[in-house]
Amino acid sequence: MSWSDTNTEKVILVGCELKSPQKKIWFKQSSLSLEESIDELASLATAAGVSVTGRLTQQRDRYDPTFLIGKGKIRLLKTVLKQNKANTVIFDDNLSPAQQRNIEKFLDCKVLDRTQLILDIFAYRAATREGKLQVELAQLSYMLPRLAGRGIELSRLGAGLGTRGPGETKLETDQRKIHQRIYKIRKELEQVRIHRRLHRSFRKSVPVPIVSLVGYTNAGKSTLFNALTNDNTLASKQLFATLDPLLRRLQLPSGRKIILSDTVGFISKLPATLISAFRATLEEIGESQLILHVIDGSSSRAEQQRGAVIHILKDQGVMAKPHLEVFNKTDLLSHSFRPTQEKVWISALQKKGISTLLQRIDELITDDPLVQAKFLVERHRGELLSRIFSRGRVINCEYSNKQVMVEIEAPRSFLKIIQAQQIKKRE
């Protein structure tokens, strides 16, 4: 059963492409063709549990201020709706509040744009308290400018696509109440972020490099995350299966410990409200020592998807960080590839190329190099010994009645902390 309704909604997809690329609102974020963008919208609609029964596209010199598409096309769309017995229209482009009202009035049916569809999917996928708050904040921010002039239209109760998240009753609230709810959510999220910053400060006190997985949605990040960590985290072919940052410890071939972070998948035309709302994910990326950009190597749109992710990372100011492109799904390719300094080819599903990837991660984390050191630790200091054993590769260990001699290889920052604790103890 879909989350939309027991009876699957039938939708018509509508796309409009400007003939001059310089005028395209989303040109910088997406170099997808109109057909490719509509195909992606169809995947999103399917992920939302609705049935796509038709498509309508148009090329124009400029968007129509009233209907986005031309008056002739909007009349044709009304006919297509009746012929397909559809009750919902989803536009691939963002609609202004006025355009959405005009189209709904003319067609007498539910009308959504790409942003609202993605928000609906996010609302369904969000599992944690933070994730749910982030999605609701994005939804309310989207909804607020659409309250004016909607009146009773927004108060319609019922199930289906576009009614998830803040809920039907919230659609009846006025702007003042919406503002109050937004303020409350932001306060709650700030408390969550303070808690997260405390965790980060603790991690920094015992430095462990963070490696973040980023990539286009459905590129196979969660599958790779599971393959690297032997975790049983949800790995799904569904779009946006992972929304909240997932952190797991991972030991590299050298014995070095890292924290691996799985993050939300990106997509072309990602709503600005979501980029703003999902700061937790972006903050984790910003704290990373290395970014693994996972790319679906089997996709015909791999280059476009790669460009969309790079655009978002540049906007967030993290492209200067060391990064490695990981081309996934080689099991779907008929030819093989050799890894380079900048690229690694793997199959996360079949765990092929994983050892090569781990070695490259080891090589690229250079800001905290591995060094060797010896320590004499009193045997009663079990907590300190445990920390040493857990963070470093033990080369030699000798026990006496009162002391333990440990020779280890570990990150230089960690060894400095141990040395400082030894000096403090002697003082």
N, C-alpha and C positions, 0 to 999 in steps of 0.2 A: 504493500500500500504506500502510495506517495504521501508525503507530509502535507501536500496541498489539500487533498480532499480524498474521500473514498472513491469518487469519480474523477479520474484524471482530467485536468483542464486541457482544453485544446487551444493552442496558441498559433498566431501568425507572427513571423519574424519580419522586421522591416529594417532595411539598411539604406543609408544615403551617403554617397561619396561625392566630394567636391572634385571638380575637374582639375582645379589648380591645387597642387599639394601645399603650396605656401599658405593657403587659406584654411587648411584642415586644422581643426582645433586640437586633435590628438596626434598630429603628424610626428611630433618629436617622440612620443611614447610608442608609437606603433607604425611599422611600415608594412603591416598586413594589407593585402588587397581586400577589396570589398567582399569578394567571395570567401576568402579565408577568415575574415572577421565575422561574417555571418555563420560560417561553420563553427567557429569558436562560440558564438552566441548560442547556437543549437546545442553544443555540448553543455553549456551552462544551464540552459533550459531543461535538458535531460537530467542533469544533476539535481535540479529543483523538483523533479518528479512530475513534469508536465509533458504533454504530447505535442510535438511540433507537426502541424498539419499543412503548413504552407509558408512560402517566403515571398517577399516583395522587395525589390531593390530599385534604386534610381540614382542617376548621376546628374548633378546640378552645378551651376556656376556659383550659387550661394544657397544657404539654407533659407527656406521660407519662414518668415517670422511668425506666421500663424500656425502652420501645421508641420514645420520642418521640411516635409516633402511637398511637392506641388499639389495644387487643387485637383488636377486630373488624377493624380496618384491616390489621393485620399479618397476620392469617389470610387476608384478601382478597388482600393483596400476594403471599403465597405461591402462591395460585391463579393470579394474573396472571402470575407468573414462569413457571409451567408452561405456561400457555396460549400465551405468546409465545416459549417456548423461550429465555428470557433467562437469563444467568448472572451478571449484575451489577446491583446497585441503587445509585443515587446519590441521596442526600438533599440537598435544597436548603438545609437548615439544618445547623449544626455539631452533630455528635454528640459526646457525652461518651465517654470510653474504655469505660465500662461499657455504655452504650447500643449502641455499635458491636459489642461482644462479644456482647451479648444478641441483637441482630438477626441477626448472622452465624450464631450457633448455631441460632436458630429457623428461618431461611430456608435454611441450608446453602449459602450462596453468598457471593461477594465483595460487601462493602458499603463504600461510600465516602461522604464528605460533600463539600460544596461546596469547603471548604478544600483537601482532599486532591486534588480534581480540578484546581483552579487550580494547585496546586503541581506536579502532573504536567505540565500544559501549560508552566509556566515552566521545568521541567527540560528539556523538549524544545526550547524556544526559546532558552535561554541559549547564547550563542556565545563570550563572552570568559571568561577565567579568573576574573575577579571575579564575573561573572554566575553562573557555575556554582557558585562557592563560596557566594554569597548564597542561591541556591536550596537547596543542600545544607544550609546552616545552618537555613533555615526548615523543611525537611523533617525534619531530625533533632530540632528543637525540637518539631515536631508529633508525631513518633514516640515521643519519650521517655516521656510519661505513658501511652502505650498499650502499653508493654512488659509491665507488670505484669499477670499473669494470662493473657497470650496464649499463652505457652509455644510448643508446636509449631505453633500456627496461624500465628505470625509467621515461622516458618522455612520455610514453603512456598516452593519454587522455582517459577518459571514466568514467562511473559510476560504482558503485558496492562496495562491501566490501573491506576495506583496502585503499580506496581513499578519505576518509573523513578527515576533520581536516585541516592540513596545505594546502591541496588542490593539484590539479594536476599540476598547474603551478610551485609550489614550488619544485616538484619532478625534475624539470629541472634545478634548481639552482645548483651552484657548492658549494664546501665545505666552501669557504670563505663567501658566502652569508648566508649559513646555520648558520655558527658561529656568524655572525653579528646579525641574527634574534634571536638566542638563547641569545646573550648578551642583546639585547633590551628587550626581554621578562623577563629576570631575573631582569633587572632594574625596569620594570613596576611592577613586583611581589613584589619587595622589597619595593616600595612605598605603595603598598596595605598592606603589612605586617607592615610597620611603622604605617599606619592608624589603623590597627587592634590592634597593641600594645598600641596605645593611648587610644583606647576603653577599652582595658584590664586594663590599669592603672587607668582609670576613675572608672571601676567596682571595682578595689581594694580599691579606696578611699572611696567607700561606699560598704564594703564587702558583697557580696552575694555568698554563696557557689555554685560552678558549679558541676552539675552531668551530666556525659556524657554517652550516649547510644553507645555501640559498639557491633559488632556482625558480623557474617557471612552474606553475602548478601542474601536478601530474608528471613531473620530470623524473620521479623516482627517489626523492629525497628521503622519505620515510623508510623505503625499502633499503636504501643504502645505510641509513641510520641503524636499522635493525641488523644489517649484515656486519657492520663495524662493531657494534656493542653487544651483539647476541641478545637484543631486546625484543620484546613481543609487542612493541608499539603498533598501533593501527597503521597498516600499509594498504591503501585502497586505491583503486583506479578512479575513484570519485575525485572531482575537483575540490580543492580546499579541504582535504581530509585532516590536515593538521593546521590549527589556528594558534594554539598557545605554544610558546617556546618550551622545548623539551631538552633537559640537560642530563647527560650521563658521563661518567668517568670512562676513560679509555686508555689502555696502556699501549704505547708504540713499540716497535721492534727493539729500540734502544733501551727500553725500560722506563722511559720518560712517561709521565702521566699527563693527560690532557683532559679537558672538558669538551665534549662534543655537543653542539647545540643544533637542534632541528627547528626550523622556523617556518612561518606561513609562506605558502607559494605565492609568487607574484603573477600578474597577468597584464596584458595590454589594456590600456584605458582603465587602470586601477583607480577607483574613486579616491579623490583627494581626501574625503572625509575618513576613509579607511586608513590611508597612509598616516594621517594624523592620529587616529584612534589607536592603532596598533603600534604605539611607541615602544611597548615592552620588547617586541620582536626586534625592532630597529635598534633599540638600545643594546640588546645582546650582540647584534652584529657590530655595533660601534665599539664594543669592548673586546672584540676578537683580535687575536694575534694573526689569524689566518682565515681567509674566506674560501670555502670550497663551492664554486659555482657549478651546480649540477645541471647538465643539459641533456635533453632527450636526443641522443645521437641518431635515433631511428626516425625522428620526425622530419617531414619535408619542410617544416617551418622552423627548424632548429635555429637558423641564423636570426630570424625575426624575433623568436622567443628570447634568444640570447641578448639581442639589442634592447628589448623591453626591460629585462632585468638590470642590465648595465645602466640604463637611463635612470631607473629608480635609485640604484646604489649611488650614482653620481649626485642625484638630487639630495641624498642623505649625507653626502660628504665622506663616504667610506671607501671609495674606489682607490684611494691612495694606499690602502692596506694591502699587504701581500695576499695574492689570491691565486688559486689554481682552478683551471677549468676541467671538470670531470664529465666526460661524455659517457652517458649511461645507455643501457639497453643494447649493447653490442650483440646480444643473443638474437636480436631481430634483424641483424645485418648479415649479408652474405660475404662480406669481405672483412679483413682484419686491418688493424691500425697499430702503429708503433707509438708508444708514449714519447712525448717531448718534455722539455723543461716547463712548458706552459700548459700542456694538456696531458690528461691520462684517460685511457679508454677502458671502461669496465662494464660488467654486467652485475649489478647489485643483486638481481634475482638469483642468478646462478653462482654468485660470489666469485666471479672471474675478474682478475686484475686487482683484487683487494689488497694483496701483499704489496704490489707495486705502489698503490695509492698510499698505504701506510708509510712506506719508505720515503715517498716524496713529502708527506706531511712532516716526517722527522727532519728531513733536510731543510724544509722551509721555515721551521720555527727556530730562527737564529737569534732572536732578541734575548733569549735566555739560554745560552749554550750549556751543554752537559760538560761537567768537570768532575774530576776525582778528588776525594778527600778522605782523611782518616780521623776518627773520633774515638776518644776514651770516655765512656759513659758509665757512671755508677749503675750497678745492677738494679738498685731499687727504683731508678728512674724509668719505670716501665712505659709510661706514657710517651716520653721522649724517644725511647728506643722504638716504640711502635710507629711513631711518625717517621722516623728515619727509614725503617724497613718498608713502609707503605709508599714512600715518595721516591726512593732511589733504587738503583740496581746494586744489590749487595755483591761486592767482589770477594770480600773475605770477612770472616767474623770469628773472633777468638774470645773465649770466656775465661775469666779468672775468678777468684773468690769474691772480689768486690767490684770488679770492672769488666766491661765488655769493649773490646777493640773492634770497631766497625770500619771497614774500608768500602766506600760506596761511590757510585757514579750517579749524579743528580744535577738538576738545574742549578746554576750558580746562585740565583736569588734565594733558593731554598737553603743551600749550604751556608749562606751568610746569616740567615735566621738562626740556624742551629749553632753556628759559631758564637753569635751574640748571646744566645741562651747559656752556652757553656761559660762564657766570660762572666755573665751576670751571676751565675751560680757560684763561681769561685770568689767573686767579690762579696 
